[in-house]
């Protein structure tokens, strides 16, 4: 599957993850990203073609240039393309993942306890639908897979 946009897959029931997606959407001035819940069947279908386990929820997943990125690497690659000062964090990518990922893992392990969890995945607002894989106005159609 060849895309001109990068796709961010996130835990759709996690309050922290949903807040992070709102943050990203509001700072994606160049309309670079699409987003999809990891629990969504369409997202699972896309990720399966990249050998990502169907039950994976341990971190956000970034699909960029036909490659999959996880955890702090994904977060830093996303930050690089956001408006504001967030691209200034990108040089942290040069630190080894064994230094970066433990903090990410610690937050991820505690995210439900600290920030809470929804019973169902978040639905996009009408204004956001074109950014969501599951939205009616999503630029990606099942036929492309």
TAWO-V335449 format. One record per residue. N is the residue number from 0. RES is the residue in one letter. SS is DSSP state (a for helix, b for strand, c for the rest). PSI is psi in radians with two decimals (NA if undefined). OMEGA is omega as a letter, one per 40 degrees, with the letter a starting at -180 (* if undefined). Layout:
BEGIN
N_RES_SS_PSI_OMEGA + N_RES_SS_PSI_OMEGA
END
This chain:
BEGIN
0_X_c_2.17_a + 1_X_c_2.19_a + 2_X_c_2.59_i + 3_X_c_-0.26_i + 4_X_c_2.71_i + 5_X_b_2.63_i + 6_X_b_2.29_i + 7_X_b_2.11_i + 8_X_b_2.32_a + 9_X_b_2.84_i + 10_X_c_1.87_a + 11_X_c_-0.25_i + 12_X_c_-0.14_a + 13_X_b_2.17_i + 14_X_a_-0.71_i + 15_X_a_-0.76_a + 16_X_a_-0.74_i + 17_X_a_-0.70_i + 18_X_a_-0.67_i + 19_X_a_-0.70_i + 20_X_a_-0.74_i + 21_X_a_-0.77_i + 22_X_a_-0.82_a + 23_X_a_-0.83_a + 24_X_a_-0.73_a + 25_X_a_-0.32_a + 26_X_a_0.12_i + 27_X_c_1.17_a + 28_X_c_-0.45_a + 29_X_c_0.15_i + 30_X_c_0.85_a + 31_X_c_-0.50_a + 32_X_b_2.53_i + 33_X_b_2.74_a + 34_X_b_2.64_i + 35_X_b_2.48_i + 36_X_b_2.42_i + 37_X_c_-0.47_a + 38_X_c_-0.25_a + 39_X_c_2.39_a + 40_X_a_-0.67_i + 41_X_a_-0.73_i + 42_X_a_-0.77_i + 43_X_a_-0.66_i + 44_X_a_-0.77_i + 45_X_a_-0.85_a + 46_X_a_-0.56_i + 47_X_a_-0.59_i + 48_X_c_-0.16_i + 49_X_c_0.32_i + 50_X_c_0.57_i + 51_X_c_2.26_a + 52_X_c_2.48_a + 53_X_c_-0.47_a + 54_X_c_0.26_a + 55_X_c_2.17_i + 56_X_c_0.20_a + 57_X_c_-0.34_i + 58_X_c_2.98_i + 59_X_c_2.74_a + 60_X_b_2.31_i + 61_X_b_2.22_i + 62_X_b_1.95_a + 63_X_b_2.24_i + 64_X_c_0.75_i + 65_X_c_0.30_i + 66_X_b_2.62_i + 67_X_b_2.34_i + 68_X_b_2.54_a + 69_X_b_2.87_i + 70_X_a_-2.34_a + 71_X_a_-0.54_i + 72_X_a_-0.79_i + 73_X_a_-0.81_a + 74_X_a_-0.74_a + 75_X_a_-0.66_i + 76_X_a_-0.60_i + 77_X_a_-0.84_a + 78_X_a_-0.61_a + 79_X_c_-0.51_a + 80_X_c_0.12_a + 81_X_c_2.74_i + 82_X_c_2.84_a + 83_X_c_-2.69_a + 84_X_c_-0.02_a + 85_X_a_-0.61_i + 86_X_a_-0.34_i + 87_X_a_-0.32_i + 88_X_a_-0.32_a + 89_X_a_-0.64_i + 90_X_a_-0.31_i + 91_X_a_-0.28_i + 92_X_a_-0.40_a + 93_X_a_-0.19_i + 94_X_c_2.55_i + 95_X_c_2.61_a + 96_X_a_-0.48_i + 97_X_a_-0.30_i + 98_X_a_-0.65_a + 99_X_a_-0.75_a + 100_X_a_-0.49_i + 101_X_a_-0.67_i + 102_X_a_-0.78_i + 103_X_a_-0.80_a + 104_X_a_-0.70_a + 105_X_a_-0.80_i + 106_X_a_-0.79_a + 107_X_a_-0.69_a + 108_X_a_-0.52_a + 109_X_a_0.06_a + 110_X_a_-0.71_i + 111_X_a_-0.72_a + 112_X_a_-0.73_a + 113_X_a_-0.67_a + 114_X_a_-0.24_i + 115_X_c_3.11_a + 116_X_b_2.51_i + 117_X_c_2.84_i + 118_X_c_-0.45_a + 119_X_c_2.86_i + 120_X_c_2.62_i + 121_X_c_2.50_i + 122_X_c_2.47_a + 123_X_c_2.60_i + 124_X_c_2.87_i + 125_X_c_-0.61_a + 126_X_c_-0.44_a + 127_X_c_-0.19_a + 128_X_a_-0.66_a + 129_X_a_-0.28_i + 130_X_a_-0.31_a + 131_X_b_2.37_i + 132_X_c_-0.62_a + 133_X_c_-0.10_a + 134_X_c_2.62_i + 135_X_c_-0.49_a + 136_X_c_0.32_a + 137_X_c_2.40_i + 138_X_c_-0.19_a + 139_X_c_2.21_i + 140_X_c_2.63_a + 141_X_a_-0.58_a + 142_X_a_-0.37_a + 143_X_a_-0.25_a + 144_X_c_NA_*
END
